Amino acid sequence: MTEASDGPRTANLLAAFALAATERTSGATVTSRPATDTTALVALTTFLAGTPQDGLARVLGLTQSGATRLVDRLAREGLAERTPGPDGRTLAIVPTAAGRDLAGRALAGRRAASDAVLAALAPDERAQLAALLEKLLAGLTHSRADAWHICRLCDPEACEAHPDGCPVTRAADAAQAG
């Protein structure tokens, strides 16, 4: 088989795997809340802690009015609250204990589902896959906004515990520097 004829197959395999893995991990993060609520709470408990509403809107791809409705809903349900922002002009969105608990359950479900997907691989194959995923993720990251969007449901501690850190953050840093 030639490299040219393998390209469509590789792309097809990647797309099929991405869909299957997404279904499993997304299904595992399902809570009693809409997916946007869960995603917002995960981001707010990890890398967006204390961000103003417009930052949350950018990461989630929401309009300002959509973000307002989201934050209003989270506040009404006791999952987040508005507190004075760092500049005194804005309000920061901060998850409550209940919001942090929901985000923690979603991350734990995502981790378990991802581990189940990876169970078919031997340890050396997992290492090879990790290296390839780092390269692919870096290739998708051209800005800090890309990084925030890509990592909106990530567990930053998983990357922070690794000696190489997060490939998405590294790529965003490189893009910002150059």
WOCORQUI-V114023 format. One record per run of one state. SS is the DSSP state (A for helix, B for strand, O for the rest). FROM is the first residue (numbers start at 1). TO is the last residue. Records with the same first field share a line. If there is no record, write none. Layout:
SS->FROM-TO  FROM-TO
This chain:
O->1-2  29-34  46-51  61-63  77-79  85-90  96-96  119-122  141-143  151-155  161-166  178-178
A->3-28  35-45  53-60  64-76  97-118  123-140  144-150  156-160  167-177
B->52-52  80-84  91-95
